[in-house]
Amino acid sequence: MARYALVVDDTRIAATIIAQALTLLGYQVQVAYSPRAAIESLFKRMPDVILLDINMPGIDGVEVCRYLRRDPHTEKIPIIAMSSEAQEETVARVREAGANAFLAKPIDIDILERALNGVLKPG
């Protein structure tokens, strides 16, 4: 059975590109365009991995990451944070919030695949 990925990004073009890359890598993909939509989708199906944009209006990705890490149902799901802001401070904030990996946008499919292999157990 294909792995299931949740992409959380308020920029539709970015979300679509990431979803297409994941599909090419053999994933089933759900896209959420807001933190609220992402949380709601978790009630329907738990993903194997979450790709989470950091820069979103309202509740940013760092807060979403902290929320997911506090919830016993989602605390173990690997989170790959994504942002066009790849400064050390941003990466450190994301790691402190509980993200397993960080990818700078625009995302290269080979780097995405390595990150996925790094956070997911084989199988």
KASUL-V593370 format. One record per backbone hydrogen bond with DSSP energy under -0.5 kcal/mol. CO is the residue of the C=O (numbers start at 1). NH is the residue of the N-H. If there is no record, write none. Layout:
CO/NH
CO/NH
This chain:
3/28
4/48
4/49
5/7
5/30
6/8
6/51
7/9
7/32
8/53
10/12
11/15
12/16
13/17
14/18
15/19
16/20
17/21
18/22
19/23
20/24
21/25
22/27
23/26
28/5
30/7
32/9
34/38
35/39
36/40
37/41
38/42
39/43
40/43
40/44
41/44
41/45
48/78
49/6
50/52
50/80
51/8
51/53
52/82
54/56
54/61
57/59
58/60
60/64
61/65
62/66
63/67
64/68
65/69
66/70
67/71
70/72
71/74
71/75
74/77
78/50
79/81
79/100
79/101
80/52
81/103
82/54
83/105
84/86
87/91
88/92
89/93
90/94
91/95
92/96
93/97
94/98
94/99
95/98
101/81
103/83
108/112
109/113
110/114
111/115
112/116
113/117
114/118
115/119
116/120
